[in-house]
């Protein structure tokens, strides 16, 4: 552990929850959206995904816009299932680590996510570990679509520091996206970038 840490902020996808973006791409291709990579790239140029992740666009609006661009007759349920295909599992050891850390540190979850994925990852947690909500492991959770802010913008980090009365130098942020790490670093928060292939159980919180 980095010296002087009293508070830990965890990212979700790629840190606690295993994800694979290619599975969502393949799921849409299997539905007949052959141009999904192009469609996704096209929509990334708009504000759709940012709006969905900050709660300015509802699930129904998000699905409708995806269907309009896809130009194919598939159901909302098909779209939701394909969108959630990227969400995999919560390894048991990671959840055990969270439980152990909570005895010694203030614990916060910070995730850029959306209402569709929130329902899905909590269902995964319930089905696999009989725990109904990821909030069970944290003192506070900040989900971008609920708070209307997202990483790497400074405002979301400042919100956490102020809400929780954390000092940056005593706060550790763990994320798998380098741009999010840089956003936290600029505020003086200690950081660990979980690079590709790294896991918290293998590379950070290893058994003594």
SETOR-708903 format. One record per residue (C-alpha): residue number from 1; x, y, z. Coordinates in steps of 0.02 Angstrom, whole numbers, plus 32768, in hexadecimal, padded with zeros to 4 digits. Example, Ala and Ser with C-alpha at 12.3 -4.5 7.8 and 13.67 -1.06 7.14 Angstrom:
@num 1 | c1 8267 | c2 7F1F | c3 8186 $
@num 2 | c1 82AC | c2 7FCB | c3 8165 $
This chain:
@num 1 | c1 8000 | c2 8000 | c3 8000 $
@num 2 | c1 803C | c2 80AF | c3 7FD9 $
@num 3 | c1 8076 | c2 810E | c3 8073 $
@num 4 | c1 7FFA | c2 8174 | c3 80D8 $
@num 5 | c1 7F5A | c2 8133 | c3 8086 $
@num 6 | c1 7EBC | c2 8140 | c3 80EF $
@num 7 | c1 7E38 | c2 8143 | c3 8066 $
@num 8 | c1 7E29 | c2 80D8 | c3 7FC9 $
@num 9 | c1 7DC2 | c2 8100 | c3 7F2E $
@num 10 | c1 7DA3 | c2 806C | c3 7EBA $
@num 11 | c1 7D70 | c2 806A | c3 7E05 $
@num 12 | c1 7CF5 | c2 7FDE | c3 7DD9 $
@num 13 | c1 7D06 | c2 7F99 | c3 7D28 $
@num 14 | c1 7DAF | c2 7F4D | c3 7D06 $
@num 15 | c1 7DE1 | c2 7F5C | c3 7DBD $
@num 16 | c1 7D5B | c2 7F01 | c3 7E21 $
@num 17 | c1 7CE9 | c2 7EC3 | c3 7D96 $
@num 18 | c1 7D35 | c2 7E66 | c3 7D04 $
@num 19 | c1 7CFD | c2 7EB0 | c3 7C5D $
@num 20 | c1 7D18 | c2 7E8C | c3 7BA4 $
@num 21 | c1 7CDD | c2 7F13 | c3 7B2C $
@num 22 | c1 7CF2 | c2 7E9E | c3 7A98 $
@num 23 | c1 7C63 | c2 7E32 | c3 7AD8 $
@num 24 | c1 7BEA | c2 7EC3 | c3 7AC4 $
@num 25 | c1 7C2A | c2 7EE2 | c3 7A14 $
@num 26 | c1 7C14 | c2 7E2A | c3 79E8 $
@num 27 | c1 7B66 | c2 7E25 | c3 7A36 $
@num 28 | c1 7B2C | c2 7EB5 | c3 79C7 $
@num 29 | c1 7B7B | c2 7E64 | c3 792D $
@num 30 | c1 7B1E | c2 7DC3 | c3 7958 $
@num 31 | c1 7A7B | c2 7E26 | c3 795D $
@num 32 | c1 7A9C | c2 7E60 | c3 78AC $
@num 33 | c1 7AEE | c2 7F07 | c3 78D2 $
@num 34 | c1 7B7F | c2 7EDD | c3 7860 $
@num 35 | c1 7BC2 | c2 7F8E | c3 7864 $
@num 36 | c1 7BC3 | c2 7F9C | c3 7922 $
@num 37 | c1 7C7A | c2 7FD6 | c3 792D $
@num 38 | c1 7C52 | c2 8062 | c3 78B0 $
@num 39 | c1 7BAE | c2 8089 | c3 7908 $
@num 40 | c1 7C04 | c2 808E | c3 79B1 $
@num 41 | c1 7C8D | c2 80FE | c3 796E $
@num 42 | c1 7C0B | c2 8171 | c3 791F $
@num 43 | c1 7BA9 | c2 8180 | c3 79C0 $
@num 44 | c1 7C48 | c2 819D | c3 7A24 $
@num 45 | c1 7C5A | c2 823F | c3 79C2 $
@num 46 | c1 7BB4 | c2 827A | c3 7A0B $
@num 47 | c1 7B8B | c2 829B | c3 7AC1 $
@num 48 | c1 7B1F | c2 81FD | c3 7ACF $
@num 49 | c1 7B92 | c2 8195 | c3 7B3C $
@num 50 | c1 7BC6 | c2 8226 | c3 7BAA $
@num 51 | c1 7B0F | c2 8255 | c3 7BBF $
@num 52 | c1 7AE1 | c2 81A2 | c3 7BEA $
@num 53 | c1 7B6E | c2 8196 | c3 7C69 $
@num 54 | c1 7B3C | c2 8239 | c3 7CBC $
@num 55 | c1 7A82 | c2 8214 | c3 7CC2 $
@num 56 | c1 7A4C | c2 8295 | c3 7C41 $
@num 57 | c1 7A0D | c2 820A | c3 7BD0 $
@num 58 | c1 799C | c2 817E | c3 7C10 $
@num 59 | c1 79AD | c2 80C6 | c3 7BE4 $
@num 60 | c1 7916 | c2 80D3 | c3 7B70 $
@num 61 | c1 7960 | c2 816A | c3 7B16 $
@num 62 | c1 7A09 | c2 8115 | c3 7B08 $
@num 63 | c1 79BD | c2 8077 | c3 7ABD $
@num 64 | c1 7952 | c2 80DB | c3 7A44 $
@num 65 | c1 79E9 | c2 8139 | c3 7A03 $
@num 66 | c1 7A4C | c2 8098 | c3 79EF $
@num 67 | c1 79BC | c2 8049 | c3 798F $
@num 68 | c1 79AD | c2 80E1 | c3 791E $
@num 69 | c1 7A63 | c2 80D8 | c3 78EE $
@num 70 | c1 7A65 | c2 801A | c3 78DF $
@num 71 | c1 79D6 | c2 801F | c3 7862 $
@num 72 | c1 79A1 | c2 7F6E | c3 788E $
@num 73 | c1 7903 | c2 7F29 | c3 78DF $
@num 74 | c1 7939 | c2 7EE5 | c3 7988 $
@num 75 | c1 78E7 | c2 7EF6 | c3 7A32 $
@num 76 | c1 7918 | c2 7F60 | c3 7AC6 $
@num 77 | c1 793C | c2 7EC0 | c3 7B26 $
@num 78 | c1 79B6 | c2 7E8B | c3 7A9E $
@num 79 | c1 7A10 | c2 7F32 | c3 7AA6 $
@num 80 | c1 7A1C | c2 7F2F | c3 7B64 $
@num 81 | c1 7A5D | c2 7E7C | c3 7B65 $
@num 82 | c1 7AE1 | c2 7EA6 | c3 7AE1 $
@num 83 | c1 7B13 | c2 7F45 | c3 7B3D $
@num 84 | c1 7B29 | c2 7EE2 | c3 7BDE $
@num 85 | c1 7B8C | c2 7E55 | c3 7B8C $
@num 86 | c1 7C2F | c2 7EAB | c3 7BBA $
@num 87 | c1 7C0E | c2 7E93 | c3 7C74 $
@num 88 | c1 7C59 | c2 7DF0 | c3 7CB2 $
@num 89 | c1 7C77 | c2 7DC3 | c3 7D68 $
@num 90 | c1 7CB1 | c2 7DF9 | c3 7E14 $
@num 91 | c1 7D3E | c2 7D84 | c3 7E49 $
@num 92 | c1 7D25 | c2 7D4A | c3 7EFB $
@num 93 | c1 7DD4 | c2 7D7B | c3 7F32 $
@num 94 | c1 7DB5 | c2 7E31 | c3 7F00 $
@num 95 | c1 7D19 | c2 7E3A | c3 7F6A $
@num 96 | c1 7D77 | c2 7DED | c3 7FFC $
@num 97 | c1 7DFD | c2 7E73 | c3 7FE8 $
@num 98 | c1 7D79 | c2 7EFB | c3 7FF0 $
@num 99 | c1 7D33 | c2 7EB1 | c3 8090 $
@num 100 | c1 7DDF | c2 7EA9 | c3 80DF $
@num 101 | c1 7E11 | c2 7F5A | c3 80AA $
@num 102 | c1 7D70 | c2 7FA3 | c3 80EF $
@num 103 | c1 7DAA | c2 7F78 | c3 819F $
@num 104 | c1 7E3D | c2 7FF0 | c3 818D $
@num 105 | c1 7E14 | c2 8071 | c3 8107 $
@num 106 | c1 7D88 | c2 80E2 | c3 80CF $
@num 107 | c1 7D45 | c2 8091 | c3 8031 $
@num 108 | c1 7CF5 | c2 80EA | c3 7F9C $
@num 109 | c1 7CBE | c2 80AA | c3 7EF2 $
@num 110 | c1 7CC9 | c2 8120 | c3 7E5C $
@num 111 | c1 7C8B | c2 80E1 | c3 7DB4 $
@num 112 | c1 7C5F | c2 812A | c3 7D0B $
@num 113 | c1 7BC5 | c2 80C1 | c3 7CE9 $
@num 114 | c1 7B0E | c2 80C9 | c3 7CBA $
@num 115 | c1 7A66 | c2 808D | c3 7CFA $
@num 116 | c1 7A65 | c2 7FF4 | c3 7C89 $
@num 117 | c1 7B0F | c2 7FB8 | c3 7CC4 $
@num 118 | c1 7AE8 | c2 7FDF | c3 7D7A $
@num 119 | c1 7A53 | c2 7F6A | c3 7D78 $
@num 120 | c1 7AB9 | c2 7EE6 | c3 7D1D $
@num 121 | c1 7B55 | c2 7EE5 | c3 7D8A $
@num 122 | c1 7AED | c2 7EE0 | c3 7E29 $
@num 123 | c1 7A8F | c2 7E4B | c3 7DE1 $
@num 124 | c1 7B34 | c2 7DF5 | c3 7DBC $
@num 125 | c1 7B69 | c2 7E14 | c3 7E70 $
@num 126 | c1 7AC5 | c2 7DD1 | c3 7EB3 $
@num 127 | c1 7AC2 | c2 7D37 | c3 7E43 $
@num 128 | c1 7B76 | c2 7D07 | c3 7E65 $
@num 129 | c1 7B92 | c2 7D3F | c3 7F19 $
@num 130 | c1 7AE1 | c2 7D5F | c3 7F5F $
@num 131 | c1 7B11 | c2 7E15 | c3 7F81 $
@num 132 | c1 7A8B | c2 7E89 | c3 7F3D $
@num 133 | c1 7AF0 | c2 7F28 | c3 7F23 $
@num 134 | c1 7BA7 | c2 7F58 | c3 7F0D $
@num 135 | c1 7B88 | c2 7FE1 | c3 7F8E $
@num 136 | c1 7B97 | c2 7F5A | c3 8014 $
@num 137 | c1 7C55 | c2 7F65 | c3 8006 $
@num 138 | c1 7C67 | c2 8022 | c3 8012 $
@num 139 | c1 7C45 | c2 80B5 | c3 8083 $
@num 140 | c1 7C0B | c2 811B | c3 7FEE $
@num 141 | c1 7BF3 | c2 80FC | c3 7F35 $
@num 142 | c1 7BF9 | c2 817B | c3 7EA8 $
@num 143 | c1 7BAD | c2 813E | c3 7E06 $
@num 144 | c1 7BBD | c2 81BE | c3 7D7A $
@num 145 | c1 7B09 | c2 81B1 | c3 7D3D $
@num 146 | c1 7ACA | c2 81D0 | c3 7DEE $
@num 147 | c1 7B3A | c2 8263 | c3 7E1B $
@num 148 | c1 7B3B | c2 82B4 | c3 7D6E $
@num 149 | c1 7BF9 | c2 82B9 | c3 7D64 $
@num 150 | c1 7C7B | c2 8245 | c3 7D1E $
@num 151 | c1 7D35 | c2 8222 | c3 7D1E $
@num 152 | c1 7DB3 | c2 8268 | c3 7CF6 $
@num 153 | c1 7D63 | c2 8311 | c3 7D1B $
@num 154 | c1 7DA7 | c2 8361 | c3 7DB9 $
@num 155 | c1 7CF9 | c2 8389 | c3 7DFB $
@num 156 | c1 7CD0 | c2 82D4 | c3 7E24 $
@num 157 | c1 7D73 | c2 82BC | c3 7E85 $
@num 158 | c1 7D59 | c2 8360 | c3 7EE0 $
@num 159 | c1 7CA7 | c2 832B | c3 7F0B $
@num 160 | c1 7CE7 | c2 828C | c3 7F5D $
@num 161 | c1 7D71 | c2 82E5 | c3 7FBC $
@num 162 | c1 7CF6 | c2 8365 | c3 7FFE $
@num 163 | c1 7C66 | c2 82EE | c3 8023 $
@num 164 | c1 7CD5 | c2 8273 | c3 807E $
@num 165 | c1 7D4C | c2 82F1 | c3 80CD $
@num 166 | c1 7DE1 | c2 8299 | c3 807D $
@num 167 | c1 7E8B | c2 82EB | c3 8068 $
@num 168 | c1 7ED6 | c2 82C7 | c3 7FBB $
@num 169 | c1 7F7F | c2 8292 | c3 7FFE $
@num 170 | c1 7F2D | c2 820D | c3 806B $
@num 171 | c1 7EBB | c2 81CF | c3 7FDF $
@num 172 | c1 7EE4 | c2 8143 | c3 7F64 $
@num 173 | c1 7E88 | c2 812F | c3 7EBE $
@num 174 | c1 7E92 | c2 808C | c3 7E5B $
@num 175 | c1 7E59 | c2 808A | c3 7DA5 $
@num 176 | c1 7E82 | c2 8031 | c3 7D03 $
@num 177 | c1 7E74 | c2 80CD | c3 7C94 $
@num 178 | c1 7F0F | c2 813D | c3 7C8B $
@num 179 | c1 7EAA | c2 81DA | c3 7C68 $
@num 180 | c1 7E46 | c2 81C0 | c3 7D07 $
@num 181 | c1 7EE7 | c2 81A6 | c3 7D69 $
@num 182 | c1 7F2B | c2 824A | c3 7D25 $
@num 183 | c1 7E8C | c2 82A6 | c3 7D58 $
@num 184 | c1 7EA1 | c2 826C | c3 7E0C $
@num 185 | c1 7F5C | c2 828E | c3 7E0F $
@num 186 | c1 7F3F | c2 8345 | c3 7DE2 $
@num 187 | c1 7EE3 | c2 8359 | c3 7E87 $
@num 188 | c1 7F6F | c2 830B | c3 7EEB $
@num 189 | c1 7F18 | c2 8263 | c3 7F02 $
@num 190 | c1 7F8B | c2 81CC | c3 7F0A $
@num 191 | c1 7F67 | c2 8152 | c3 7E7C $
@num 192 | c1 7F84 | c2 80A4 | c3 7E3B $
@num 193 | c1 7F69 | c2 8084 | c3 7D82 $
@num 194 | c1 7F30 | c2 7FD1 | c3 7D6B $
@num 195 | c1 7F80 | c2 7FAF | c3 7CC2 $
@num 196 | c1 7F45 | c2 7F26 | c3 7C4D $
@num 197 | c1 7F62 | c2 7E7B | c3 7C98 $
@num 198 | c1 7F6E | c2 7EBC | c3 7D4A $
@num 199 | c1 7EF0 | c2 7E92 | c3 7DD1 $
@num 200 | c1 7EDC | c2 7ED4 | c3 7E82 $
@num 201 | c1 7EEB | c2 7E25 | c3 7ECA $
@num 202 | c1 7F8A | c2 7DF7 | c3 7E6A $
@num 203 | c1 7FE6 | c2 7E9D | c3 7E62 $
@num 204 | c1 7FAC | c2 7F0F | c3 7EEF $
@num 205 | c1 7F59 | c2 7EBA | c3 7F83 $
@num 206 | c1 7FBE | c2 7E1A | c3 7F82 $
@num 207 | c1 7FB6 | c2 7DA0 | c3 8014 $
@num 208 | c1 8042 | c2 7DB9 | c3 8090 $
